Amino acid sequence: MCGIFGYIGEKNTLQICLKGLKQLEYRGYDSAGIAGIKNNNLIFCKTSGKIFALEKKIEKQNLELDIAIAHTRWATHGKPDEKNAHPHFDTHLSLGVVHNGIIENYAILKDFLKNKNIKFSTETDTEVIAQLISYNYEKYKNNLYLTVHESLKLLKGSFAIALIHKDHPNIILAAARESPLAIGFIDNKNEILISSDPNAFIGHNLNVFYLRNDEIALLSKKSIKTYTNQKKLIEKKTSLLEGKNQTFSKEGFDHFLLKEIFEQPITIQKAMLGNISEDFGTAYFEGLKFSSTELMAIKHIIIIACGTSWHAAYIGASLLEDKARILTTAEIASEFRFKNPIISEETLIIAISQSGETADTLSAVKEAKAKGAKILGICNVKNSTLTREAHSCIYLNAGPEISVCSSKAFTSQITILSLFTLLMARLRHFTKEDGQKFLSELKKIPKIINQVLEKQKEIKKISIKYSKYKNFFFIGRKYMYASCLEAALKLKEISYLNATSYPAGELKHGPIALINKNLPVIAFCSNKQTYDKTLNNLMELKAREAPILAIAPNNAKEILQIADDIIFIPNTIDELAIFPTTIVGQLFAYNIAKAIGIKDIDQPRNLAKSVTVE
């Protein structure tokens, strides 16, 4: 979840590292720090809070560094304060480490080192890495590479680290196990950058490769040496990242989240681009490595994901059962990995992760692969861990999502799942005409979303009205229940208000006891199949004085007599109604957050974009 950055080169080290950290701040913003070697001394600066606080402190210290490692933290072990901020050091202040991941056996190692009279100054698992390497340094005769190689063998868990040592003032050592770490360099290797995410290399054209499986890289100007966990020197395959002319901008919007909400008509089109065949009424995916014969043999699909991606999985499971008639379940990845699922050669696992680095999803993928399942990844980031672990991968092509709260990636995931459902249905019972009809409706979605976005002022006005409440119920049936799940999560994430989602029919089985005039109900009513039943549920709520806001299709006139407020949206088929209702939910959450004065909408408290710890 944390962000690591490092730089070796001839340009302004501090400026480049700070710029890199700002690109990584979505990964955590509890504290930040930087360290380097100058005149054979280890020099550092760190602080609690966001990058701008570190920037101000650096200016006051008049810091200058030749090479540097830097970090932005999402707290796991220890409070989010300056003491626990990275980098972390050994007792002698001879080496510094930045780390992303979790060391599961840190307490055992810490006790061992304490028994060797080594004193600890922080609560973190990362300090254990620094102290352990320092303890072993003399044992391995001051050979930094060998020391780190042997020390990493003692660590259990996942990690990506960058390390500097005052005895090796021109070297950064980098290593990774089950945690992302990219290394980028210009052709002559006069500039080398390290990052948890290659998006932080924006502004540079670089050759990029990734460390994995306990690989260690020794980096110095004009030199990159990469070793396997068997100490074999290897040449890593690189890809060219052309980021010199790329920038991230809000383009006039108040927040990245609002910008990304308004990008969705375009990103949905990108998800469809090149993946549909109108003549044959089907979908196809370039790069999908499963043959038609293999796909036809699939009898069971399990979709695994976390958070917003799990809400997309829920929709995908419903679509695949309804349309393709394949037994499908949506599983929360953090729970799935501890189950004992029934998996066979006829099982397909679909793993969804925007970043491709979600730790729980990756762990679930490994469990399923070990049982012989085929793995299909749905991901937004090329070269991420999921794309390497999956047997095949479909990309969202949504572009970088800067706001911590997902918006455009979610609707792109649903687009891909809709197209994959079409492909699987056409391989079975769906006729060409059935497929063409479905594609015709799907192609209307970008226009429908534009029509919803045009209601921003209306939605803002209603959101302000409801911003006085502290608790919310979101209800819906079938496909609309997924809308509730996602809308409630968005409201919790960016407004810090209590929002709970229920299938509408479940209210009378307990939750209705909470209903009163101070608990508004946000009702998603855009499925024709469940519309009448949902109205019955709303009547039960109205009888108990609940304020009701309904999101309903334009032709739903009956609801005028029931709801206190209504946001009408364009009609579409039930299977695709998740798209316009999702946009309403996103705008509702955003406008409430603004109305109650939330400042950090793009970076909500306690959250991180890429959840790389379990």
N, C-alpha and C positions, 0 to 999 in steps of 0.2 A: 504494500500500500504506500510505502514511503517512496520518495524520489531521490535517486543518486545521480550526480553529475560530476564529471572530472574533465580537466583540460591540460594538455601539454602543447605548447606552441609559442609563437613569437608575438602574438597579439596581446591585448589587455586581458590577462587571465581573469581578473575579478569581474570585469564587465561581461565576459563570455559566460562565466559560471553563474552569475546572477541572472542573466538572460535565460540560461538553460533551466535554472531553478524555477523561474516564473512560468516556463512552459510545463514544468512538472508539478506545479503547486496543486493541481487537481488531485494528485495522489496523496495529499495530506498537507495540512497547514497548521499543525499544532506548535511547531518550532522549526528553526532552520539554523544552519551553520556551515562554515567553510574552514578549511585548513590547508596549509602548504608548508614548504620548506624554504627558508631564507637564511643564508649565511650559516648553514648547518644547524639551524634551530627550527623546531616545529612551532609554527605560529598559527593561531586560530582565532575565530570570532564566531560566537553563536548566541542565540537569543530565543526566547519563547515568542510565539505569535507568527505572523506571516512574513513573507520575504521582504516586504518594504521595511519592516522593523530591523531586519538584518542589514539591509542596505544602508539605513541611517547609522547604525552602529559602526559599520565598516568605514563610513565617511569620517566619523569622529576619531576612529583609531588610526586613520591615514594608512591603511593596510596596503602592502604591496607583496605580491607573490609571483614566483616564476611558474610553478606548477601548482595545481590545487585539486582537492576533492571537496564536494559540497553535497548538502543533503536538505531535504524538506521532509518533515516527519508527520506520520500519523501514529499516535501513541498506542503501543501494545503493552509493553512492560514499563511501568513507571509513569508518573504524572507528566502532563504536557508542559513542563517548565524548562528553564534554561539549563539547569543541572543535567537533565536527562536528554537534552538536545544533542544531536550528532554534529560533528564527529566525536568519537570516544577514543580514549587514550589509555596507554599503560601507565603504571605508577611512575616510571622514569621519564615520562613525556618524550619517549623516543619514537613512538609510532602512533598514527591516527587511523581510524577505521570509520567508514560510513557503510550502512547495512540496511538492506530491505529483506524482510522475512521474519521467521521466528525460529530461535534455537530451542528445541523442545527439551533438551537435557541441560539447559544452562544452569539450573539450580545444583545439579550434581557436580558439574565442572566448577561452579563458583565455590562450593564447599571444599573441593579438592585444592583449589588455588588459595583459599583462605588458610587452609592447613599448612600451606607453604609460606605463610606470613605475608601474603599479597593482600593489600588493602584496596577495597572498592569504594568508589565515591558516588556511584549512581545506582539506580534501581533497574537498569536495563539489562537485557540479555546480550546486547551488543558489546558492552564493556568486557564481558566474558571472552569474546573473540579477541579483543585487543590484548587483554592480560594473558590469555593462553598462548598467543603467538609470541609475545614478549618473553614468557617463561621458557618457551622452547627454543628461542633464538640462539642462545649460547650453546645449547645441546647440539644444534645442527651447525655449529661453527660459523655463525653469522651469515649463513646462506639463506637469504630471504625467501627465495622460491621454495627451497626444500623445507624450510620451517613452516611456511604456509601450507604446502602440500600435506605434510604430516599432521599438522594441527587440524586441518579440515576433516581429516578422517575421524576425528574425535567428536565432531559436531553432528547431532541428529536434528533434522528439520530442513527447512528451506532457507536459502539465502542467496543474495547477490551482494558482493562487497567490493569496495575499492579501498586500497590501503597505501599509505605513504610511510616512509621510515627515514629518519634523519641521517642514517648511515648510507642511504641510497637516494641522495637528494634529487636525482634526475629521473626517478622511476615511480610510476604508479602501477601497483599490482591489482589486477581485477580477477574475480572468481565468481562462479555461479553454480547453484544447484536448485533446480525447480523454481527458479525465480528469474524474471527477465533481466538481461543486461546486454545492451548493444554497444559495440565499439565502432566508431567511424573515423576515417582518416582520409586526408588528401593524398594524391598519387605519390608524392615524394616523402610522405610521412612526417613532414615538418609540423603538421598539426594533427593531433589525435584527441578525440573526444569520447567520453564514456557517458552513457545515459541508461536509465531504466526504461525509457521509451524513445524510439528514434524520432518521434514528433518533436522532441526537444532539440533536434539537429536542424530545425527550420532556420533558414538563413545561411546554410552551408550546402555545398555540393560535396558529398562524401561517399567513399566506399564503405559499406557497412556489413558487419557480421555479428553473430550472436554467440555468447557463451552458454554452455549447457553441460549437464552431467559432470560436475566437478572440474570442468576445464579451468585452467588458470592462464591468464595473459600477463606477460611482463611488458610494460609499455614505457618507451622512452623516445626522445626525439629521433626520428628516422629509423626506429626499430620497434617491431611488434613480434613477440615470440609467444606462441600459444601452445600449451601442453595439455594432453589428455590426463585423466585421472591415473593413467598408468605411466605417467612421466614421459610420454612420447611427444616429441616436437611435431606439430602438424601445421599444414597450410589451410586456413579456413576459407571456404568459398564466400565471396562477397557479392553484394548487389549494389547498384548505383542508386543513391538517393539524391535526387535533384531538388534541393530545398532552398537554394540561394535566393530565389525571387518569391518565395512563399512567405506569407505573413498571416497572423490570426488577428481579425478585426471584428468589432461589434457592428460595423457598417451602419452606424447611426442609431442602433437600438440601445436601450438602456442596459440590457444584460445579454450575455451570450445565450441564455436560455430562451429569451423571447426571439432572438434572431434565429435560433435553431428550430423553434416552433414554426416560424414563418417560412423556413426552408423546406418544410415537409412535402409540399406539392412537387418540388424538384427532386428531392431525395427518393421519393417513392417512384418517380419516373426512372431515376437511375437504377433502382433495384429491378425494375422491369426490363430495362434496356438490354436488348440482345438475348433475353430469356424467354420470349414468347414466339409462338408460331400460330398466327391467326388462321392461316390456310388449313392447318390440321387441328386447330382448336386445342393446342397443348402447350406445354412449357418444356424447355430444355435448358440445361446449364452447361456452359462451356467449362471444361475442367472437371465435371462430375465423373468420377472414376468407376462408378458402379454401372454395369451394363443393364440393359432392359431386362435380360433374363434374371440377373441378380435381384433387381428391384421387384420383379414379379414374384420372386420366391419369398419375399418378406411377408411374414404372417403376424408380426408383432413389432410395434414401434414404441420406444420409450424416449420421451424428450426430457432432457435434464438441463437445468438452468437455475439461476439465483435472481432474486429481486425482480426488477422490471422484465428481465429476460424470461423469468419464469411465467410472468403474466402472458408474454408472447407464446410461451410453450403451452399454456392452458388453452389459448385460442387455437394453436396448431393441432393439439390433440383432438379438440372438438371437430375441427375441419376434416382431419384425416379419417375420423370415424364416420362422420356424416356423409362425406363425399366419396372417399376412397374405400370405405367400409373395411378399414383395417383396425384391429384392436390396438388402441393407442392410449398411453397414459402420460401425464405431465408430472414429473417428479422434481422436488426441490433437491438440488444436488448435494447440499450439506447433509440431508437426511438419507438420500439414496445410497451413498457410499457405505452406510452402516447397515443397510438391509442385506438380505440374501435373495436377490431377485431371480426369477426364472428366466434365464437367457439361453438361447440356442443359436444355431447357425442361421435360423430364420428370423432372428431379432436384429432390428436396426436401432442403434442409439443415435439420436440427434442431440448434439450438445450445442447450446447457444450461449455465446458470450460476446458482448460488444468489443471488449478489449482483447479477448483471446487469452487472458492471463488470470481469470477468476480461479482462485486456488481450489475451492470446493468442487467446481465443475471439472477441473483438470484431474482431481483425485478420483472423482466418480468415473471419468472417462477411462482412467487406468484400471479401475476395478472391473469395468465392463469389458475392456479389451482382454483382460486376463481370463475372462469367462468365454471369450470367443465371439463377442458381438462385433458387428460392423459399426464403424463410427463415422457419422457425417457431422462436420462442424458447420455452424453458421456464425460468421464472425465479420467484424468491420476492419480488422487490422491485419495486414499481410505480414508474414514472417513471425507472427505471435506463436506462443507455445501450442495453442489449440490447433493451429493450422499444421503444425508438425506432428502432433499426436494423432490427429484424425486420419482415417484412411482417405477421406475426400473432404473438400471444404467448399462452401458457397459464400461468396463475399457480398456484404451489404452495399459497398461502394457509396456509403453515406457521407464520407469525408470525416475529418476529425470532429469529435463532439467535445467541446470545451467545457460546457456547463457540467458540473458533477451529476446533476439530475438528468437522466436520459429522456429524450423526446424523439428526435428524428430517427435514432437507432431503433427505437421500439417499433415505429410504424414501418420501417424498412424490414425489420425482422418478420412482421406480420405479412408484408408483401411477399417475401421469399417463401414463407410457410404456405401462403395461399397458392403460389405458383407450384411449389413442390407437391402440394395436395392435388392440384390439377394434373400434374405429371403422373402421379400414382393412380389417380382415378381413371385417366385415359388408358393406362396400361391394363385396366380391369374392365369395368362395365360402362364407363362414361362414353357416350357417343361423341363424334366430332361436333355435332350440333350443340350438345350439352357443354362441351369445352368452349366453343365459340361464344355461347351465351355468357358463360362465366367470365371469359376474358373481356367481353364487351362491358360488363359491369365493373370489372376491376380497372379498366382503362379510364372510367369516369371519375375514379376516386380523386386524382389530383385536382380536378375542377371542383368537385364537391368540397374538398378541404379548403380551397380558395374561398368558396362561398361562406364557409364557417369562419375563416379568418377575417372576412369582411364584417363579421358581427363582434369584433373585438370591443368596440365602444359599448355595445349592449351588454356583453358579458362582463365588462369592467364595472358597469353600473350595478348589475345584480351582485357581483362579487363584493363590492363595497357594502351593499346592504347586508350581506351574510357575514361580513368580517367581524361583526360584534359577538358572534358565537364562539365558544371554546371547544365544543364537541360536535361531531358530525357523524351521521350514518349515511353510507352509500349503498343503494340497493339496485338489483337488477336480476334478470333471469337468463339462463343459457349464455349466449354470447355476451349479453350485457353484464353478466356477473364479472367477466374479465375486465370490462370497462370500469366497473366499480373498484376492483382490486387496484388497477393502475391509478385511477383518479384519487383514491384515498391515500395511496402511497405518495403521490406527488404533493398532496396537501400537507402530509406529515413532514416530508423531507424539507420543504422550503418555507413553510409557515410555522412549524413546530406546534401545530394544533392536533388534537386527538381526533383521528378519523378512522372509522371502522367500516369495513365492507361486509355485506351479507348477501347471500341469495335471497331474493325478496320473499320467497315462500318459507324461509327459515325464521323470519322475525317472530312469528307467533309461537315458536318453540323455545322461547326464553328471552331473547333480546328486546321484545316489545315491552317488557317490564320497565325499561329505561326511558321509554318515550314520554315526552312532555313538551310543553310549549317552548322550552329552551334548548331542545335538541332537534336541529333541522335535519331533514332527510333529503338527500340528493338522489333522485330516482332516474335511472336510465331506462327509457321506455321505447327503444328504437328497434325492437324485434317484433315482427308481425305475429310470429307463432306464439309468443308469450305476452302479447300486449294486454289482452283482456284480463289475464290472471294478475298481471302487475297492477292494473287499475284497481282490482279488488283489494290488493294489499295496500294500495294508497288510501283507499276508503277507510280501511282499518286504522291507518295512521292519522288520517284527518279527524276521525272520531275521537282521537286522543290528543288533539290540538297540536300535533307536530307541524312546524313550518315545512312546507314541501316545495322544493325546486325540482321541476321535471325537465329532462332533456328528451325531446320527442320529435318524430318526423312531422313535416309540414302539414300533413293531412290528418293529424291526430287531434281532432276538434273536441272529442269527449273529455279530454284531460283539462280543458279550460274550466270545467265545473269543479275540479278537484284540487289542482295545484295552486299554490299562492303565486308562484312565478314559473314561467316556462321559457326555455330556450328552444326554439324550433330549428331543426336542421334538415337539410335536403334528404329525400328518400333514397334508399339503396336497399339491396337485398340483405336479408338477415346476416348472412355470413360475412358481409363487409361493413356492417353498421358500426363495428368497432372503430373504424377510421374516423368518421366525423365526431363520434362521441368522445373519443380520446382527445381530439383537439380541444373540445369544449372543456374537458377535465383539466387539461394542461393550462389553458388560459384562466380558468376559474382559480386554480391553485396559485398561479403567478400573480394574478391581480389581488387576491386576498393577501398574499405575502407583502406586496407593495403597500396595500392599504393599512396594514398593521405595523408598517415601518421596518420590515426586515431588510437589512442592508446587504448581507452577503448571499443573495439569491443564487449566484453562480457557484458559491462555495459554502454550502450549509454546514453548520457546526457538526462535528463528530463524524462527518462522512468523508469518503474518498472515492474517486471515480473508478479506479482499478483495484479490486479487492484481492490482493495477492497473498493474504494470510487466511488461515482457516478459522 
